[in-house]
Amino acid sequence: MTTTTASAPRASRPAAYRALGALGWSAIVAAVLIFVPIAAVLSNVFSHGGETWKHLVDTVLPGYVANTALLVLGVAYGVVSIGVLSAWLVTAYRFPGRQFLQWALILPLAMPAYVMAYAYTDWLQFTGPVQTWLRELTGWRAREYWFPEIRSLGGAMAVLSFALYPYVYLLARASFLDQSRAAAETARLLGYGPWGTFFRVALPLARPGIVAGTALALMEALADFGTVSYFAVQTFTTGIYRAWLSLGDTVAAGQLASCLLAFVALVLVAERISRGKARYHNVSARARAAPQPLHGFAAAAAFAACFAPLLFGFLLPVGILAELAWEEGAVVSPRLVSLIGNTFTLAGITAVLAIVAATLMAYAGRVVRSPVVTAANRIAALGYAIPGAVIAVGILVPLGKLDNALADWLREQFGMHTGLLLTGTIVALVYAYLVRFLAIAFQSVEAGLARITPSMDDAARSLGAGPAATLARVHAPMLWSSLLVAGLLVFVDVMKELPATFAMRPFNFDTLAVEIYNLTKDERLGEAAAPSLVIVAIGLIPLIVLSRQMSRSRGPH
């Protein structure tokens, strides 16, 4: 008895490792590949700071910290104010234009923040149409009036707020829709009016969703490079590229990247603490509260409050870009076709690889009941929280060392002078995209698998089908919509990604995002309008698909 009992655990360990199988190990490999850039950046924390780092600490580091913190606070206030108010109005009230606004309010997600920044700069700068019209109307001269400077920290806060509020809007609206009629009726019985119900009942119940949406928006704000760079706002993202490309110090760039990671960690911890302190359970979500009709001034005010974010976050920037493109006489030039081809190549390759990897990982989590696989999937999902600038540093520094070692070995062993084989290639760039955006595909595929009842797996096993056959014949046909959404989201995010692309693209291989950045850096805003409109137009595709899916899943309301 004693021998049998003692030997069982020892015998089960190899079996447990074998039980992971190819699916389990694929999840572990993905987690390792995702974690390598993070570990490379964190290793700089223990590096001895050189003269560059000392110079940064003595001169610009306090400014980086202050500007980044102020940017986070300003964007948090902006996205919560815009997203929560608009979500509550389209959910709780019925007014003219509501059906259009409840899906149109997500359109700013198709507009990269840096594109919006370029559009508003052209519109609001001293020589732009707004100030020109103001001077013509009043007869004022340049020094006789004050006008807010768009290229400033406040301007960056405003642009990022209008670009990122849909994250809060989507999750807040979902939370408001899931609240039961009983909660609203209880609030009315207690004597609360519409706004009292909002502040005392609806807002606390929706807090987890609001906090999660705010965290997503803040991670995007921390990752932004194009907007803050163009507005000359010194944050950690601009500091990383200055230390890396201008000062040529990769260690200092890595140390700044570690500081930026600390900001990301603070946002994630704050989100976890805020959501963990209170848990709300809706026991009657099917009985939703009917929206209250508004009339007259109240209806007009509600429409205006919801239309303003759409106007300033999408319609007006698109109109400005369209006018610029028209004035520039934009045509489909060979250069634009080449840029579109490069962008689509990178986005398409990444989307396909992300779908394959995400499907294997999500299916491993479903089939292989192992805490190791669960932990690996959670680690792989961390990539989306890591800014592109940090990923670029985390990949290029160790990859450069590997490339140099490989080139030295080939030269010594075979007399081959190969140069760098991996650094500055499409392979390295696609790897960076996968680290950043694999989590998006994984979340979509995992949610799709969760909607498939486990009895389907049992039925397939009873018919002798293994995991691979079950995935191919049973799950894949039922996952096509989730795979489509995952692919579209990754495709568009890769297309808009600027920081990683700017740092890691192959020589003479530009994308739409890089071309826009280079043109606007030279103040050639008119020439940047056409590629900007291409990005926005393609970015609308997944939003249309998602809005239709949301409408079907929620039903008429």
C-alpha positions as CSV (number, residue, x, y, z in Angstrom):
1,M,0.0,0.0,0.0
2,T,2.7,2.4,1.0
3,T,4.8,1.6,-2.1
4,T,1.8,2.1,-4.4
5,T,0.8,5.3,-2.8
6,A,4.3,6.8,-3.0
7,S,5.0,5.8,-6.5
8,A,1.8,7.1,-8.0
9,P,2.7,10.8,-8.0
10,R,6.2,10.1,-9.4
11,A,4.7,8.1,-12.2
12,S,2.0,10.7,-12.9
13,R,4.5,13.6,-13.5
14,P,5.8,12.5,-16.9
15,A,2.2,11.6,-17.8
16,A,1.1,15.1,-16.8
17,Y,3.8,16.7,-19.0
18,R,2.8,14.4,-21.9
19,A,-0.8,15.3,-21.3
20,L,0.0,18.9,-22.3
21,G,0.4,17.6,-25.8
22,A,1.0,19.8,-28.9
23,L,-1.8,22.2,-28.0
24,G,-0.5,22.8,-24.5
25,W,3.0,23.3,-25.6
26,S,1.9,25.7,-28.3
27,A,0.3,27.9,-25.6
28,I,3.5,27.8,-23.5
29,V,5.7,28.7,-26.5
30,A,3.5,31.6,-27.3
31,A,3.7,32.8,-23.7
32,V,7.5,32.6,-23.8
33,L,7.7,34.5,-27.1
34,I,5.4,37.2,-25.7
35,F,7.4,37.5,-22.5
36,V,10.8,37.8,-24.0
37,P,10.5,41.5,-25.0
38,I,9.1,42.3,-21.6
39,A,11.9,40.5,-19.8
40,A,14.5,42.2,-22.1
41,V,13.1,45.6,-21.1
42,L,12.8,44.8,-17.4
43,S,16.5,43.6,-17.4
44,N,17.5,47.3,-18.0
45,V,16.2,48.1,-14.5
46,F,19.4,46.4,-13.2
47,S,21.7,47.9,-15.7
48,H,24.2,50.5,-14.6
49,G,23.1,53.9,-16.0
50,G,25.7,55.5,-18.2
51,E,26.2,59.2,-18.9
52,T,23.1,59.4,-21.1
53,W,20.9,58.1,-18.4
54,K,22.4,60.5,-15.8
55,H,21.8,63.3,-18.3
56,L,18.2,62.3,-18.7
57,V,17.6,62.0,-15.0
58,D,19.1,65.4,-14.4
59,T,17.3,67.2,-17.2
60,V,14.2,65.7,-18.9
61,L,13.1,62.7,-16.8
62,P,11.0,64.8,-14.3
63,G,9.2,66.3,-17.3
64,Y,8.6,62.9,-18.8
65,V,7.0,61.8,-15.5
66,A,4.9,64.9,-15.1
67,N,3.7,65.1,-18.6
68,T,2.8,61.4,-18.8
69,A,1.0,61.5,-15.5
70,L,-1.0,64.7,-16.5
71,L,-1.8,63.1,-19.9
72,V,-3.1,60.0,-18.1
73,L,-5.3,62.0,-15.7
74,G,-6.6,64.3,-18.5
75,V,-7.5,61.5,-20.8
76,A,-9.1,59.5,-18.0
77,Y,-11.3,62.5,-17.2
78,G,-12.1,63.0,-20.8
79,V,-13.0,59.5,-21.8
80,V,-15.1,58.9,-18.7
81,S,-17.0,62.1,-19.1
82,I,-17.8,61.6,-22.8
83,G,-18.2,57.8,-22.8
84,V,-20.4,57.4,-19.7
85,L,-22.7,60.4,-20.5
86,S,-23.3,59.3,-24.1
87,A,-23.8,55.7,-23.1
88,W,-26.3,56.6,-20.4
89,L,-28.3,58.9,-22.7
90,V,-28.6,56.4,-25.6
91,T,-29.5,53.6,-23.1
92,A,-31.9,55.3,-20.7
93,Y,-33.7,57.7,-23.0
94,R,-35.5,57.7,-26.3
95,F,-35.0,60.8,-28.5
96,P,-34.7,61.6,-32.3
97,G,-31.5,60.2,-33.7
98,R,-30.9,57.7,-30.9
99,Q,-30.9,54.6,-33.1
100,F,-28.2,56.2,-35.3
101,L,-26.1,57.5,-32.5
102,Q,-25.9,54.3,-30.4
103,W,-23.8,52.7,-33.1
104,A,-22.3,55.8,-34.7
105,L,-20.6,56.7,-31.4
106,I,-18.1,54.0,-31.9
107,L,-16.8,55.4,-35.2
108,P,-13.9,57.4,-33.7
109,L,-12.2,54.0,-33.1
110,A,-11.5,54.0,-36.9
111,M,-9.7,57.3,-36.6
112,P,-6.1,57.0,-35.3
113,A,-5.4,59.6,-32.7
114,Y,-2.3,60.9,-34.7
115,V,-4.5,61.4,-37.8
116,M,-7.0,63.4,-35.8
117,A,-4.1,65.4,-34.4
118,Y,-2.9,66.3,-37.9
119,A,-6.4,67.3,-39.0
120,Y,-7.1,69.6,-36.1
121,T,-3.7,71.2,-36.3
122,D,-4.4,72.2,-39.9
123,W,-7.8,73.5,-38.9
124,L,-6.9,75.4,-35.7
125,Q,-3.3,76.6,-36.3
126,F,-2.6,80.3,-36.9
127,T,-2.8,80.0,-40.6
128,G,-5.8,77.6,-40.5
129,P,-9.4,78.4,-41.5
130,V,-10.7,79.0,-38.0
131,Q,-8.2,81.7,-36.9
132,T,-8.2,83.2,-40.4
133,W,-12.0,83.5,-40.3
134,L,-11.8,84.9,-36.8
135,R,-9.3,87.7,-37.8
136,E,-11.3,88.5,-40.9
137,L,-14.5,88.8,-38.9
138,T,-13.1,90.9,-36.0
139,G,-10.2,92.7,-37.7
140,W,-7.9,91.5,-35.0
141,R,-4.2,91.2,-35.5
142,A,-2.0,88.3,-34.3
143,R,-1.2,89.8,-30.9
144,E,-4.7,91.3,-30.2
145,Y,-6.4,88.0,-29.3
146,W,-5.8,84.8,-27.5
147,F,-6.5,81.4,-29.1
148,P,-5.8,78.0,-27.4
149,E,-2.7,76.2,-28.8
150,I,-3.7,72.9,-30.2
151,R,-0.1,71.6,-30.2
152,S,0.1,71.4,-26.5
153,L,-0.5,69.0,-23.6
154,G,-4.1,70.2,-23.4
155,G,-4.5,69.6,-27.1
156,A,-3.1,66.1,-26.7
157,M,-5.5,65.4,-23.9
158,A,-8.5,66.6,-26.0
159,V,-7.5,64.6,-29.1
160,L,-6.8,61.4,-27.3
161,S,-10.1,61.8,-25.3
162,F,-12.2,62.1,-28.5
163,A,-10.2,59.2,-30.1
164,L,-10.4,56.8,-27.2
165,Y,-13.8,57.5,-25.5
166,P,-15.5,54.6,-27.4
167,Y,-13.7,52.1,-25.2
168,V,-15.6,53.5,-22.2
169,Y,-18.8,54.0,-24.2
170,L,-18.9,50.4,-25.3
171,L,-18.4,48.8,-21.9
172,A,-20.5,51.4,-20.1
173,R,-23.4,50.9,-22.5
174,A,-23.1,47.1,-22.2
175,S,-23.3,47.5,-18.4
176,F,-26.3,49.9,-18.6
177,L,-28.1,47.5,-20.9
178,D,-27.6,44.6,-18.6
179,Q,-29.1,46.4,-15.6
180,S,-32.6,45.2,-14.7
181,R,-35.9,47.1,-14.7
182,A,-36.2,46.2,-11.0
183,A,-33.2,48.4,-10.1
184,A,-34.6,51.4,-11.8
185,E,-38.1,50.8,-10.2
186,T,-36.5,50.5,-6.8
187,A,-34.7,53.8,-7.3
188,R,-37.9,55.5,-8.3
189,L,-39.7,54.1,-5.2
190,L,-37.0,55.6,-3.1
191,G,-37.8,59.0,-4.6
192,Y,-34.9,59.3,-7.0
193,G,-35.4,61.2,-10.2
194,P,-33.7,60.3,-13.5
195,W,-30.3,61.7,-12.6
196,G,-30.6,60.5,-9.0
197,T,-31.1,57.0,-10.4
198,F,-28.1,57.4,-12.6
199,F,-25.7,58.5,-9.8
200,R,-27.1,56.3,-7.0
201,V,-27.9,53.1,-8.9
202,A,-26.9,52.9,-12.5
203,L,-23.4,54.3,-12.2
204,P,-22.3,52.1,-9.3
205,L,-23.6,49.0,-11.1
206,A,-21.7,49.9,-14.2
207,R,-18.5,50.8,-12.4
208,P,-16.6,47.6,-13.4
209,G,-17.3,48.1,-17.1
210,I,-16.4,51.8,-16.9
211,V,-13.1,51.1,-15.1
212,A,-12.2,48.4,-17.6
213,G,-12.9,50.7,-20.5
214,T,-11.0,53.5,-18.9
215,A,-8.0,51.2,-18.4
216,L,-8.0,50.2,-22.1
217,A,-8.2,53.9,-23.1
218,L,-5.3,54.8,-20.8
219,M,-3.1,52.0,-22.1
220,E,-3.7,53.3,-25.6
221,A,-2.8,56.9,-24.4
222,L,0.4,55.6,-22.8
223,A,1.3,53.8,-26.0
224,D,0.7,56.9,-28.2
225,F,3.6,58.2,-30.1
226,G,2.3,60.1,-33.1
227,T,0.1,62.6,-31.3
228,V,2.5,63.5,-28.5
229,S,5.4,63.7,-30.9
230,Y,3.6,66.0,-33.3
231,F,2.4,68.2,-30.5
232,A,5.9,68.3,-29.0
233,V,4.7,66.9,-25.7
234,Q,7.6,65.2,-24.0
235,T,6.4,61.9,-22.6
236,F,8.1,58.5,-22.1
237,T,7.3,57.4,-25.7
238,T,9.0,60.4,-27.2
239,G,11.8,60.0,-24.8
240,I,12.4,56.4,-25.7
241,Y,12.9,57.3,-29.4
242,R,15.1,60.3,-28.5
243,A,17.4,58.2,-26.4
244,W,17.4,55.4,-29.0
245,L,17.6,57.1,-32.3
246,S,19.0,60.6,-31.5
247,L,21.4,59.7,-28.6
248,G,22.1,56.2,-29.8
249,D,21.9,54.7,-26.3
250,T,19.8,51.5,-26.2
251,V,20.4,51.0,-22.5
252,A,18.9,54.4,-21.7
253,A,16.0,53.7,-24.1
254,G,15.4,50.4,-22.2
255,Q,15.5,52.2,-18.9
256,L,12.9,54.7,-20.1
257,A,10.9,51.8,-21.4
258,S,11.0,50.2,-18.0
259,C,9.6,53.5,-16.5
260,L,6.8,53.4,-19.1
261,L,6.0,49.8,-18.1
262,A,5.7,51.0,-14.5
263,F,3.0,53.5,-15.6
264,V,1.2,50.6,-17.4
265,A,1.5,48.4,-14.4
266,L,0.0,51.2,-12.2
267,V,-3.0,51.5,-14.5
268,L,-3.6,47.7,-14.5
269,V,-3.2,47.5,-10.7
270,A,-5.6,50.4,-10.2
271,E,-8.1,48.8,-12.5
272,R,-7.8,45.5,-10.7
273,I,-8.2,47.1,-7.2
274,S,-11.1,49.2,-8.3
275,R,-13.0,46.3,-9.8
276,G,-12.1,44.0,-6.9
277,K,-13.5,46.2,-4.2
278,A,-17.1,45.9,-5.3
279,R,-18.9,43.1,-7.1
280,Y,-22.4,43.6,-8.5
281,H,-24.6,40.9,-9.7
282,N,-27.6,41.4,-11.8
283,V,-30.2,38.7,-11.2
284,S,-32.8,39.9,-13.6
285,A,-31.0,41.3,-16.6
286,R,-33.6,40.1,-19.1
287,A,-36.2,42.5,-17.7
288,R,-34.4,45.6,-19.0
289,A,-35.7,49.1,-18.1
290,A,-37.5,50.7,-21.1
291,P,-35.9,54.0,-22.2
292,Q,-37.9,57.0,-21.3
293,P,-39.1,59.3,-24.1
294,L,-37.7,62.8,-24.3
295,H,-39.4,65.8,-26.0
296,G,-38.6,69.3,-26.9
297,F,-35.6,71.0,-25.4
298,A,-34.6,67.8,-23.4
299,A,-34.6,65.7,-26.6
300,A,-32.5,68.3,-28.5
301,A,-30.0,68.6,-25.6
302,A,-29.6,64.8,-25.4
303,F,-29.1,64.6,-29.2
304,A,-26.5,67.5,-29.0
305,A,-24.6,65.9,-26.1
306,C,-24.3,62.6,-28.0
307,F,-23.7,64.1,-31.4
308,A,-20.8,66.3,-30.2
309,P,-18.4,63.4,-29.6
310,L,-19.2,61.9,-33.0
311,L,-18.8,65.3,-34.6
312,F,-15.4,66.2,-33.0
313,G,-14.1,62.6,-32.9
314,F,-14.9,61.5,-36.4
315,L,-17.1,63.6,-38.8
316,L,-15.1,66.9,-38.5
317,P,-11.6,65.3,-38.8
318,V,-12.8,63.3,-41.8
319,G,-14.2,66.4,-43.4
320,I,-11.0,68.3,-42.8
321,L,-8.9,65.5,-44.4
322,A,-11.3,65.2,-47.3
323,E,-11.0,69.0,-48.0
324,L,-7.2,68.7,-47.7
325,A,-7.1,65.8,-50.1
326,W,-9.3,67.7,-52.6
327,E,-7.2,70.8,-52.4
328,E,-4.1,68.7,-52.9
329,G,-5.6,67.1,-56.0
330,A,-5.0,63.7,-54.4
331,V,-4.9,60.8,-56.9
332,V,-4.2,57.1,-56.6
333,S,-0.5,57.5,-57.3
334,P,2.0,54.6,-57.6
335,R,3.5,55.7,-54.3
336,L,0.1,55.3,-52.5
337,V,-0.5,51.9,-54.1
338,S,2.9,50.8,-52.9
339,L,2.2,52.0,-49.4
340,I,-1.2,50.2,-49.4
341,G,0.5,47.0,-50.6
342,N,3.1,47.1,-47.9
343,T,0.6,47.9,-45.2
344,F,-1.8,45.1,-46.4
345,T,1.0,42.6,-46.6
346,L,2.1,43.2,-43.0
347,A,-1.4,43.4,-41.7
348,G,-2.5,40.3,-43.6
349,I,0.4,38.1,-42.5
350,T,0.0,39.2,-38.9
351,A,-3.8,38.7,-38.9
352,V,-3.5,35.1,-40.3
353,L,-0.7,34.2,-37.8
354,A,-2.6,35.7,-35.0
355,I,-5.8,33.8,-35.8
356,V,-3.8,30.5,-36.0
357,A,-1.9,31.1,-32.8
358,A,-5.0,32.4,-30.9
359,T,-7.1,29.4,-32.0
360,L,-4.4,27.0,-30.8
361,M,-4.1,28.8,-27.5
362,A,-7.8,29.1,-26.8
363,Y,-8.5,25.5,-27.8
364,A,-5.6,24.4,-25.6
365,G,-7.2,26.2,-22.7
366,R,-10.5,24.4,-23.4
367,V,-9.1,20.9,-24.0
368,V,-6.0,20.8,-21.7
369,R,-7.1,21.3,-18.1
370,S,-3.8,22.5,-16.8
371,P,-2.9,25.5,-14.7
372,V,0.3,25.8,-16.7
373,V,-1.7,26.3,-19.9
374,T,-4.1,28.7,-18.2
375,A,-1.1,30.8,-16.9
376,A,0.5,30.7,-20.3
377,N,-2.6,32.1,-22.0
378,R,-2.8,34.9,-19.4
379,I,0.8,35.8,-20.0
380,A,0.3,35.9,-23.7
381,A,-2.7,38.2,-23.2
382,L,-0.4,40.8,-21.6
383,G,1.0,42.0,-24.9
384,Y,-1.8,44.4,-25.6
385,A,-1.0,46.3,-22.5
386,I,2.6,46.9,-23.6
387,P,3.2,50.0,-25.7
388,G,4.7,49.6,-29.2
389,A,7.7,51.6,-28.3
390,V,8.5,49.3,-25.4
391,I,8.0,46.2,-27.6
392,A,10.4,47.7,-30.2
393,V,13.1,48.1,-27.6
394,G,12.4,44.7,-26.1
395,I,12.8,43.0,-29.4
396,L,15.5,44.9,-31.2
397,V,18.0,45.0,-28.4
398,P,18.2,41.2,-27.8
399,L,17.6,40.5,-31.5
400,G,20.5,42.7,-32.4
401,K,22.8,40.8,-30.0
402,L,21.6,37.5,-31.5
403,D,22.1,38.7,-35.0
404,N,25.7,39.8,-34.2
405,A,26.5,36.5,-32.5
406,L,25.1,34.6,-35.5
407,A,26.9,36.7,-38.0
408,D,30.2,36.3,-36.1
409,W,29.7,32.5,-35.9
410,L,29.0,32.2,-39.7
411,R,32.0,34.3,-40.5
412,E,34.3,32.3,-38.3
413,Q,33.0,28.9,-39.3
414,F,32.2,29.3,-43.0
415,G,33.8,32.7,-43.9
416,M,30.3,34.0,-44.8
417,H,29.7,37.8,-44.4
418,T,25.9,37.8,-43.9
419,G,25.3,41.0,-42.0
420,L,22.2,41.2,-39.9
421,L,19.8,38.4,-40.8
422,L,16.8,39.2,-38.5
423,T,17.0,42.8,-37.4
424,G,15.3,45.2,-39.8
425,T,13.3,42.5,-41.5
426,I,9.6,41.8,-42.0
427,V,10.0,38.8,-39.7
428,A,11.0,40.9,-36.7
429,L,8.3,43.4,-37.4
430,V,5.6,40.8,-37.6
431,Y,6.9,39.3,-34.4
432,A,6.5,42.7,-32.8
433,Y,2.9,43.0,-34.1
434,L,2.1,39.5,-32.7
435,V,3.4,40.5,-29.3
436,R,1.3,43.6,-29.3
437,F,-2.0,42.3,-30.9
438,L,-2.2,38.6,-30.3
439,A,-4.3,39.2,-27.2
440,I,-7.0,40.8,-29.3
441,A,-7.4,37.7,-31.5
442,F,-7.1,35.4,-28.4
443,Q,-9.9,37.2,-26.5
444,S,-12.2,37.0,-29.6
445,V,-11.6,33.3,-30.2
446,E,-11.8,32.4,-26.5
447,A,-15.2,34.2,-26.3
448,G,-16.4,32.3,-29.4
449,L,-15.3,28.9,-27.9
450,A,-17.0,29.7,-24.6
451,R,-20.3,30.0,-26.5
452,I,-20.0,26.4,-27.8
453,T,-21.4,23.9,-25.4
454,P,-19.0,21.2,-24.1
455,S,-21.5,18.6,-25.1
456,M,-20.4,19.1,-28.7
457,D,-16.9,18.0,-27.7
458,D,-18.3,15.0,-25.9
459,A,-20.3,14.0,-28.9
460,A,-17.3,14.3,-31.2
461,R,-15.2,12.2,-28.8
462,S,-17.9,9.5,-28.7
463,L,-17.6,9.2,-32.4
464,G,-13.9,8.7,-32.2
465,A,-12.7,12.2,-33.2
466,G,-9.6,13.5,-31.6
467,P,-8.9,17.1,-30.6
468,A,-7.6,18.1,-34.1
469,A,-10.6,16.6,-35.9
470,T,-13.0,18.1,-33.4
471,L,-11.5,21.5,-33.9
472,A,-11.5,21.3,-37.7
473,R,-14.9,19.7,-38.2
474,V,-17.0,20.9,-35.2
475,H,-15.6,24.1,-33.7
476,A,-14.1,25.8,-36.8
477,P,-17.5,26.1,-38.7
478,M,-19.1,27.5,-35.5
479,L,-16.2,29.9,-34.9
480,W,-16.1,31.6,-38.3
481,S,-17.7,34.9,-37.1
482,S,-15.3,35.1,-34.1
483,L,-12.3,34.3,-36.4
484,L,-13.5,37.0,-38.8
485,V,-13.8,39.6,-36.1
486,A,-10.4,38.6,-34.7
487,G,-8.7,38.9,-38.1
488,L,-10.3,42.2,-38.9
489,L,-9.4,43.8,-35.5
490,V,-5.8,42.6,-35.8
491,F,-5.6,43.8,-39.4
492,V,-6.8,47.3,-38.6
493,D,-4.7,47.6,-35.5
494,V,-1.5,46.6,-37.4
495,M,-2.4,49.1,-40.1
496,K,-2.7,51.9,-37.6
497,E,0.3,50.9,-35.5
498,L,3.0,53.6,-35.7
499,P,5.6,53.3,-32.9
500,A,6.7,49.7,-33.6
501,T,6.5,50.1,-37.4
502,F,8.5,53.3,-37.3
503,A,11.4,51.8,-35.3
504,M,11.5,48.3,-36.8
505,R,10.4,48.5,-40.5
506,P,12.9,47.2,-43.1
507,F,14.9,49.8,-45.0
508,N,12.9,51.6,-47.7
509,F,9.7,49.7,-46.6
510,D,7.2,52.3,-45.5
511,T,3.6,51.8,-44.5
512,L,0.6,54.2,-44.6
513,A,1.2,55.1,-40.9
514,V,4.9,55.8,-41.4
515,E,4.2,57.8,-44.5
516,I,1.7,59.9,-42.7
517,Y,4.1,60.5,-39.9
518,N,7.0,61.5,-42.2
519,L,4.8,63.9,-44.2
520,T,3.3,65.6,-41.2
521,K,6.7,65.9,-39.6
522,D,7.7,68.0,-42.7
523,E,4.4,70.0,-42.3
524,R,3.1,68.5,-45.6
525,L,-0.4,68.0,-44.2
526,G,-2.2,68.1,-47.6
527,E,-0.1,65.2,-48.9
528,A,-0.8,63.2,-45.7
529,A,-4.6,63.5,-46.2
530,A,-5.0,60.7,-48.8
531,P,-3.2,57.9,-46.9
532,S,-5.0,59.1,-43.7
533,L,-8.4,58.7,-45.3
534,V,-7.4,55.2,-46.5
535,I,-6.6,54.1,-42.9
536,V,-9.9,55.6,-41.7
537,A,-11.9,54.0,-44.5
538,I,-10.5,50.5,-43.8
539,G,-10.8,51.0,-40.1
540,L,-14.6,51.3,-40.5
541,I,-14.9,47.7,-41.7
542,P,-14.5,45.9,-38.4
543,L,-16.6,48.6,-36.7
544,I,-19.5,47.9,-39.0
545,V,-19.2,44.2,-38.5
546,L,-19.0,44.6,-34.7
547,S,-21.9,47.0,-34.6
548,R,-24.1,44.5,-36.5
549,Q,-23.1,41.7,-34.2
550,M,-23.9,43.9,-31.2
551,S,-27.3,44.7,-32.6
552,R,-28.1,41.1,-33.2
553,S,-26.9,39.9,-29.8
554,R,-28.7,42.7,-27.9
555,G,-31.9,42.5,-29.9
556,P,-34.2,45.4,-30.3
557,H,-34.1,48.0,-27.5
